[in-house]
Amino acid sequence: MTMNNIRHFYEAMQSLIDSHYFRTLLDDVGGLAGDMALFKSEDSTADPAIWDDWEDAIKKIKGSDIVPETLTVEEGYEAALIFFNFEADLRSSKDLIKFIETITYEKWLEAVEAVEKDESLN
């Protein structure tokens, strides 16, 4: 069972939403993708509340008020689904619900691996 830091999983989520947006060009998907943009130089997101939403999703799966630095791949997947569902509800977006339905565990693993490969190139 691999452990990864929460930023790593956030980048995997970002990869999933970005690729879905570039395939569909749906406004709600693009809006969330834009809000999730991670500014590496500033270590923040385009919409700072998005990171708080991500941490809240992590707290839910961990059953704790403390956000751990690492999660298992399975926990990352569960937290990602909670995060995306929260954002879909918040935005009342059917397009985001449809996006969430496409996120299989296999797709999640591919996104996580892609982020790992990208990090190893830097």
Buried (B, 14 or more C-beta within 10 A) or exposed (E): EEEBEBBBBBBBBBBBBBBBBEEBEBEBBBBBBBBBEBEEEEEEBEBEEBBEBBBBBBBBBBEEEEBEEEBBBEBBBBBBBBBBBBBBEEBEBEBBBBBBEEBEEEBBEBBBEBBBEEEEEE
